[in-house]
Amino acid sequence: MWEAYRIGLSLGLGIGLGGLLSALLAPRRALILLVALAAAAGGAAIGYAIGGWHESLAGGLGGVLGAAVAASLVAGTLARGGTRGGTAALVGVASLVLAALALIPFVGYLEAIALPAVAARARRRRPERYAGLRSLARD
């Protein structure tokens, strides 16, 4: 039971770290792969500090998952007109909340299941960029 908790904790902390790194560094598309690799390394290090290689593997996978989902969210938000600073702040705080929720037993596993589903739903429901006052301008 203790091993399952530590693996879920490592997974959730990796997701939080990946999301935080992606929020801070991935608004530029060229950095997404680099951020995912850094999140995997950081998540694996956190997992190894918590336990053994099982936790390290879970932390690395969580880091990649968190970075990929947050990068797609950040890229979509910026494409629709969001600001870099505001997006980074909101996604960063949400990533820290996800990392804190991983302290609850088995929530790290739920995060790993729910995060890709929420990202897929957001991608399907993506609205167009807001036209603002340009829609009222005469041609």
C-alpha positions, 0 to 999 in steps of 0.5 A, a space after each residue: 500500500 505504501 509503495 502505491 502511494 509513493 508511486 502516485 505521489 511521484 506521478 502527481 508531483 511530476 505532473 505538477 512540475 511539468 505543468 509549471 515548467 511548461 507554463 513558464 518556458 513553453 509559450 515559445 513552440 521551439 522550447 516545448 520538447 526541451 521543456 518536456 525533457 527537463 520535466 521528465 528529468 526533474 520528475 524522475 529525480 523527484 521520484 528517485 528521491 521519494 523511493 526507488 526506480 518505480 517512483 522515478 519512472 512514474 515521476 518522469 512519465 508524469 513530468 512529460 504528461 504535465 508538460 505536454 498537456 500544459 504546453 497545448 493549453 498554453 499554446 491554445 490560449 496564446 493563439 486565442 489572444 491570451 497574454 504570456 504573463 497571465 497565462 503563465 501565472 494561471 497555469 503555474 498556479 494550477 500546476 502547483 495545486 495539482 502537485 499539492 493534490 498529489 499528497 492525497 492518496 491515489 489522487 496522482 493516479 486520477 490526475 494522470 487519467 483526467 488530465 489528458 481527457 480534459 485536454 482533449 475536451 478543451 481541444 475539441 471545444 476550442 473557440 475562434 480568436 476573439 475579433 473584438 472591435 474589428 468586427 464592427 469596423 467598416 470595410 
